[in-house]
Amino acid sequence: MINGIINLYKEKGFTSFDAVALMRGIAGTRKVGHTGTLDPDAEGVLPICIGNATKLCDMLTDKRKEYVASFLLGVRTDTLDISGEVLEKRTPKVTPEELTKAIRSFVGGYDQVPPMYSAKKVDGHKLYDLARAGKTVERKPQFVEIYDIEILSMELPSVSVRVQCGKGTYIRSLCEDMAKKCGELAVMTGLKRTASGPFKAEDSYRLSDLQILKDEGRLEEAVLPTDSAFPGLKRIVTGEESEKRLLNGNKIPSEFFGEFSFSDGERVLLYTSDNRFAGLYSFSAGEALLIPVKMFLGA
């Protein structure tokens, strides 16, 4: 049984759900999940969690992501990308200087309205289902964090940018919003996710690579340990008394780890005495306890 993470490079032409279905066949288990949807026309990093690592899925969606996106000024579609139905076209008049200023103004974050063609739910209905039925509903703006935007090329009307952003950011909407700020239309023409948390595109595997590894009996070579999702956190191996509490998923007094100091709310990784990753814990200064956040016993 595989337990861990495979850094998959999803290619264009199929959904994230398709990728999970194919990975179930390759990994030989139904216990497979992904960590953040990519549209069929998008490509790039899609970490796949297998076995007990599926407990990570909801946690990894919160991680910082990096994208390379291209967009075209002067066009608007119903899906906000080039595959949609064209709703409006006009000749753009913005200068490179004006557009650069508008793009940079989004660094730091802003209130973004999710697109109608998205998996976000409103009143229990996925927006893309409503959109396909010809319906448009009000969507509440949601603050999204934009850590950085680097302009890679600007040969108007075409623009390419690298975006580092937080959870819930729709790059299609960002492209439209950056153009809208200077009175222009825009449609996204390409999207590649180059990083998701600690997982980078240059270290990823395509489905064809993984199938070859499986056929050769070497699939484990592509599997990263579950704790690789938490780089930089303290790693603590438990002793006899603290391990008993750990194995039961209990809170553990920090006095058991007197050689370590913790700050309030700090997260740490705890291991069994034989060095198996067991759980993610958080320190409560008020209680002087390490409190379980997520257990991965057996992972």
Buried (B, 14 or more C-beta within 10 A) or exposed (E): EBBBBBBBBBBBEBBBEEBBEBBBEBBEBEBBBBBBBBBBBBBBBBBBBBBBBBBBBEBBBEBBBBBBBBBBBBBBBBBBBBBBEEEEEEEBEBEEEBBBEBBBBBBEBBEBBBBBBBEBEBEEEBBBEBBEEEEEEEBEEBEBBBBEBBBEEBEBBEBBBBBBBBEBBBBBBBBBBBBBBBEBBBBBBBBBBBBBBBBEBEEBBEBEEBBEBBEEEEBEEBBBEBBBBBEEBBEBBBEEEBBEBBBEEEBBEBEBBEEEEBEEEBBBBBBBEEEEBBBBBBBBEEEEBBEBEBBBBEB
